[in-house]
Each structure stands twice: as C-alpha cells, then as structure tokens.
C-alpha cells in the first residue's frame, strides 16, 4: 500500500515560527510590564528595574532576528537542510 504525502506549502510552514515567536514576545512583553509596574509598587532601585527591562528587551530583539532568519530560510526553500547533518 502506498501512501502519498503532500508537502506543506511555504505559507503553512511559516505559521509555527510566527506563532511561537508571537507567544514568547507576548510573554516577555508581559514580563517587562510586570517589572516596570513592580518598580513603582515596591522600593526597588531604578537601575535594577531598567536592567531587567533591557535584558527582556534584548531577548525580544533576538527572537525577532531569529524569526526573520527562519522565515528567510523557508522562503528560499532551505527549511529541511538541517536534517542533512
């Protein structure tokens, strides 16, 4: 018995990276908001609040950069090249 499997389209392959990136961006954005809010409620030094916000912001920038790179790979048709190694 032969089973034919269709390859998913490029548009479908973009959904998972976009969904995960959006999830983590929202998660880290919420963390930034909580850190900034917590800095107004509790007596925390301002530099600690800014440090955490900058770290989370850097993570968001890294996620966006990885997302752009991944979408570029999918567009070029290189989505399965890592399986060769």
N, C-alpha and C positions, 0 to 999 in steps of 0.2 A: 504494500500500500504506500503510495506516495502522497506526501503532504506538501502542498505548495504554500510557502510563506511569503507574504508580501513584505517588502522592506518599507518601514515607515517613512513618510515624507519628511523633508527637512523642516517643514513648519511644525510637524508633530515632535520632532527631536528637540526643538527649541523650548517646548513647554516645560519640561522638568528643570532645566537650568534656570529658566526665568522664575519658576515657582519657588525653588529653593532659595535663590538669591533674594527674592522679594520677602520670603519668610524671615531670613536672617537679617535683612536690612530693617524690617519692622521690629524684630526682636532687639537688635542693637539700638535702634532709634528709641524704643521704649526704655532701654537701659540708660541712655543718655538723658532722657526726660526725667527718669527717676533720680538719677544722680544730681541733676540740676535742681530738681524740686527738693531733694533731701538736703542739699546745701543751704536752702533757705529756711528749712524747718529746724534742723539740728545745728549746733555750733561746730561746724567743720571748717577748717581753714580753706580759704578760697582756692589756693593753689592745688589742693587735693581734688576739689570738685573739677577744676579745669583740667587737671591731669587725666582723670578718668574720662571726661568728655572727649579729650583729644585722642586718647587710646581707642575708645569706641568709634570715634570718627575715622581714625586710621584704618580700623578693621572694615568699616563700611566702604572706604575707598578701595581697599584690597579686594573686597567681594565684587565691587563694580568692575574693577580691572579684570578679574578672573572671568566674570560673566561676559565681558566684551571679547576676551580672548577665546572663550569657549564658543560663543556664537559665530565668531570669525572662522573657527575650525569647522563648525558644522556647515557654514556657507560654502567653504572651499571643498567640502566632501572628505575631510580628514577625521571624521568622528570616530572611526574604528582603528586608526593607526596605532594606538597604544596597545591593542590586542596582539600585535605582531611581536612585541618584545617580551 
